[in-house]
């Protein structure tokens, strides 16, 4: 296992811990469902992490995911 694989495993573990913390903190409040655009952007970011071996593909997928998230935020602010 090389150093880049260690960083990827560490990043995924941190994301899981953050997800658990958010789940436990927000568990008592009424649930807001994820919009389709936000879910799609999340999938692109995860795909960018998974396909991170090729930097061009990985960064492109993550960048597109972030762009979709920003569009979703802008749409929510307009409402």
Secondary structure, DSSP 8 states (H G I E B T S, - for coil): --HHHHHHHHHHHHHHHHHHHHHHHGGGS------HHHHHHHHHHHHHHHTTTSHHHHHHHHHHHHHHHHHHHHHHHH-
